[in-house]
Amino acid sequence: MLGDFSIAGAAPDAWARRASEAAQLVGAEMILVEDNQGGAMAQAVLAASAVALPIQRVRARINKRARAAPIAALMAQGRVKLAGSFPGLEDEMCAFGAEGFQRSPDRLDAMVWA
């Protein structure tokens, strides 16, 4: 995990710029947007912001817990690591227990897709 580029309460053009800057910073080949959570709108906003990378829509077919399980296993094996300190992400990871969660773990979900 190279970074947590989350941005809260930003206007669409601001988060599109943030996504583009983050993708360029980490050398991403594309930007993913979750199709079942505003994918068409997110893709349109990114395209209107002249993002230089391809925009790929992905559809979540299983719940967040099931999507996170393989990454959690890789982290337990030391094969996936955090390249720094990411308090917001780490808080979500700790709060995402078997008993459920209070709010949607969006940072954790983004890490799983990455």
C-alpha positions as a LaTeX table, in Angstrom:
\begin{tabular}{lrrr}
\hline
Residue & $x$ (\AA) & $y$ (\AA) & $z$ (\AA) \\
\hline
Met1 & 0.00 & 0.00 & 0.00 \\
Leu2 & 1.72 & 3.14 & $-1.21$ \\
Gly3 & $-0.61$ & 5.84 & 0.08 \\
Asp4 & $-3.96$ & 6.93 & 1.43 \\
Phe5 & $-5.15$ & 9.70 & $-0.83$ \\
Ser6 & $-8.65$ & 9.93 & 0.64 \\
Ile7 & $-10.34$ & 13.30 & 0.46 \\
Ala8 & $-13.54$ & 14.01 & 2.37 \\
Gly9 & $-16.25$ & 16.47 & 1.44 \\
Ala10 & $-14.54$ & 17.65 & $-1.73$ \\
Ala11 & $-16.24$ & 18.95 & $-4.84$ \\
Pro12 & $-16.20$ & 16.52 & $-7.79$ \\
Asp13 & $-13.46$ & 18.39 & $-9.66$ \\
Ala14 & $-11.27$ & 18.40 & $-6.51$ \\
Trp15 & $-11.53$ & 14.63 & $-5.94$ \\
Ala16 & $-10.95$ & 14.01 & $-9.65$ \\
Arg17 & $-7.74$ & 16.05 & $-9.49$ \\
Arg18 & $-6.73$ & 14.19 & $-6.33$ \\
Ala19 & $-7.32$ & 10.81 & $-8.00$ \\
Ser20 & $-5.31$ & 11.85 & $-11.05$ \\
Glu21 & $-2.42$ & 13.21 & $-8.96$ \\
Ala22 & $-2.38$ & 10.09 & $-6.76$ \\
Ala23 & $-2.39$ & 7.77 & $-9.77$ \\
Gln24 & 0.51 & 9.63 & $-11.35$ \\
Leu25 & 2.44 & 9.71 & $-8.07$ \\
Val26 & 2.31 & 5.93 & $-7.61$ \\
Gly27 & 2.75 & 5.11 & $-11.30$ \\
Ala28 & $-0.72$ & 3.61 & $-11.77$ \\
Glu29 & $-1.72$ & 2.29 & $-15.17$ \\
Met30 & $-5.40$ & 3.15 & $-14.72$ \\
Ile31 & $-7.96$ & 4.53 & $-12.28$ \\
Leu32 & $-10.67$ & 2.18 & $-11.02$ \\
Val33 & $-14.18$ & 3.32 & $-10.13$ \\
Glu34 & $-16.71$ & 1.04 & $-8.49$ \\
Asp35 & $-19.58$ & 0.64 & $-10.93$ \\
Asn36 & $-22.24$ & $-0.13$ & $-8.33$ \\
Gln37 & $-21.39$ & 3.00 & $-6.31$ \\
Gly38 & $-21.72$ & 5.86 & $-8.79$ \\
Gly39 & $-19.40$ & 4.42 & $-11.42$ \\
Ala40 & $-20.90$ & 6.21 & $-14.42$ \\
Met41 & $-20.89$ & 9.55 & $-12.59$ \\
Ala42 & $-17.33$ & 9.05 & $-11.30$ \\
Gln43 & $-16.13$ & 8.05 & $-14.75$ \\
Ala44 & $-17.78$ & 11.13 & $-16.30$ \\
Val45 & $-16.27$ & 13.48 & $-13.71$ \\
Leu46 & $-12.80$ & 11.99 & $-14.18$ \\
Ala47 & $-13.11$ & 12.18 & $-17.98$ \\
Ala48 & $-14.28$ & 15.81 & $-17.79$ \\
Ser49 & $-11.23$ & 16.58 & $-15.66$ \\
Ala50 & $-8.97$ & 15.42 & $-18.49$ \\
Val51 & $-7.45$ & 12.54 & $-16.52$ \\
Ala52 & $-4.57$ & 11.20 & $-18.59$ \\
Leu53 & $-5.08$ & 7.55 & $-17.56$ \\
Pro54 & $-7.67$ & 5.00 & $-18.65$ \\
Ile55 & $-10.69$ & 4.81 & $-16.34$ \\
Gln56 & $-11.87$ & 1.28 & $-15.64$ \\
Arg57 & $-15.24$ & 0.56 & $-14.04$ \\
Val58 & $-15.32$ & $-2.49$ & $-11.76$ \\
Arg59 & $-18.38$ & $-4.15$ & $-10.22$ \\
Ala60 & $-18.31$ & $-5.48$ & $-6.69$ \\
Arg61 & $-19.94$ & $-8.91$ & $-6.78$ \\
Ile62 & $-19.25$ & $-9.90$ & $-3.17$ \\
Asn63 & $-19.38$ & $-7.96$ & 0.10 \\
Lys64 & $-16.49$ & $-5.89$ & 1.47 \\
Arg65 & $-15.54$ & $-8.50$ & 4.06 \\
Ala66 & $-15.21$ & $-11.23$ & 1.42 \\
Arg67 & $-13.24$ & $-8.89$ & $-0.87$ \\
Ala68 & $-10.85$ & $-8.02$ & 1.98 \\
Ala69 & $-10.18$ & $-11.62$ & 3.09 \\
Pro70 & $-7.50$ & $-12.48$ & 0.48 \\
Ile71 & $-5.65$ & $-9.21$ & 1.16 \\
Ala72 & $-5.82$ & $-9.82$ & 4.92 \\
Ala73 & $-4.28$ & $-13.25$ & 4.35 \\
Leu74 & $-1.48$ & $-11.74$ & 2.25 \\
Met75 & $-0.84$ & $-9.14$ & 4.96 \\
Ala76 & $-0.67$ & $-11.90$ & 7.60 \\
Gln77 & 1.96 & $-13.63$ & 5.44 \\
Gly78 & 3.94 & $-10.39$ & 5.10 \\
Arg79 & 3.37 & $-10.29$ & 1.35 \\
Val80 & 1.37 & $-7.03$ & 1.44 \\
Lys81 & 2.66 & $-4.17$ & 3.55 \\
Leu82 & 1.88 & $-0.54$ & 4.26 \\
Ala83 & 4.63 & 1.73 & 2.94 \\
Gly84 & 4.25 & 4.28 & 5.71 \\
Ser85 & 1.80 & 5.31 & 8.38 \\
Phe86 & $-1.83$ & 5.71 & 7.33 \\
Pro87 & $-3.89$ & 6.42 & 10.47 \\
Gly88 & $-7.28$ & 6.60 & 8.73 \\
Leu89 & $-6.74$ & 3.32 & 6.89 \\
Glu90 & $-5.25$ & 1.63 & 9.94 \\
Asp91 & $-8.24$ & 2.70 & 12.06 \\
Glu92 & $-10.61$ & 1.19 & 9.50 \\
Met93 & $-8.60$ & $-2.02$ & 9.38 \\
Cys94 & $-8.74$ & $-2.36$ & 13.17 \\
Ala95 & $-12.45$ & $-1.53$ & 13.34 \\
Phe96 & $-13.37$ & $-3.99$ & 10.58 \\
Gly97 & $-13.84$ & $-6.98$ & 12.88 \\
Ala98 & $-15.98$ & $-10.07$ & 12.66 \\
Glu99 & $-18.80$ & $-8.32$ & 14.54 \\
Gly100 & $-19.32$ & $-5.80$ & 11.76 \\
Phe101 & $-18.48$ & $-2.13$ & 11.41 \\
Gln102 & $-20.02$ & 1.22 & 12.33 \\
Arg103 & $-19.33$ & 2.98 & 9.04 \\
Ser104 & $-18.33$ & 1.79 & 5.60 \\
Pro105 & $-14.58$ & 1.07 & 5.43 \\
Asp106 & $-13.99$ & 3.01 & 2.21 \\
Arg107 & $-10.21$ & 3.34 & 2.60 \\
Leu108 & $-9.91$ & $-0.39$ & 3.25 \\
Asp109 & $-12.11$ & $-1.15$ & 0.26 \\
Ala110 & $-9.95$ & 1.08 & $-1.97$ \\
Met111 & $-6.84$ & $-0.77$ & $-0.78$ \\
Val112 & $-8.47$ & $-4.10$ & $-1.64$ \\
Trp113 & $-9.26$ & $-2.93$ & $-5.18$ \\
Ala114 & $-5.73$ & $-1.57$ & $-5.63$ \\
\hline
\end{tabular}
